[in-house]
Amino acid sequence: MKVSKAVVERLREITNNKNLSLYKLQKDSGMPEGTFLSLIYGDRKGVNLTTLLQLIQTLQISAKEFFDSPLFDESNLDID
């Protein structure tokens, strides 16, 4: 799985657990809609760390908590 897809899956997982829509996450983060949608719909090859940290902060979790998921196990990721 590509890293960007794992990030989106994790965002969906966390927002679902928090009963939060992706739309609300985007609005609360103050991120431009185009930037957010290109991340969610896979229009980008990678994920900007600053963008990701902005979303993690909005979710009020730590980066460690975000990445503590089987989605980010090295054996599951395609980083090429």
N, C-alpha and C positions, 0 to 999 in steps of 0.2 A: 504494500500500500504506500502510495506517495505521502510524504510528510504533510503536505497541504490538505490532503483528504483526511488524514488522521486528526489534524487540528479541527477541521470542520465537524467530524464525527464527535470529537470530544466536546466541542462547543454545544452541539445539539444534545448530547448526553447531559451535560451540566444544566443547560437551560430547561430541559424537560424535568430534571430532578427538582429544580427550583420553581417550577410552574411559571416560567418566564419565556415569552416568545422571542424569537430572533429579532423581530422588529423592535421590541422593547429594549433588547440588548444594544442594538445599533443606536437607537435614540438616546438611551442613557449614557452611552459611551461618548456621544458627540462626534462619532466618526462619520465622515461623509458617506452618504448612501451608496454612491458608486464604488467606493473603496470596499465597503462591507459586502455588497452584493457580488463583487468580483471575487472576493475571498470565499464566500459561501457557495457560489455556483462554479467555482473552479476555473475562473478565467485567468488565474495567475499560476505560474509554475511553482512559485514558492510563497512563503509567508514572511512578511516583514516582522522582525522581532518587536519593534516598537508598537506596531499595530496589534500584535498578539498580546503584549503586556498591557496595553490599554484595555483590551477586552477582559483580560484576567482580572485587572484591577476593578473594572466595572462589576464583574461577577463577585467581587469581594472574597476571592480565594487567593491562595499563594500560587506562585509558579510551580512550586514543588507539588502541590495538590493537583494542579492542572495536568502535569506530566506524569503523575502517579496513576497510570492506566496501562493495561495491556496493549492498547493501541500504539504505544510508544516503545514497546519492546523492540530491540534492534532486529530481531528475527522477523518482525512484521513489517519493517519499514524498507522502502526502496528510496535511497537517498541519491541515486544517480540522476 
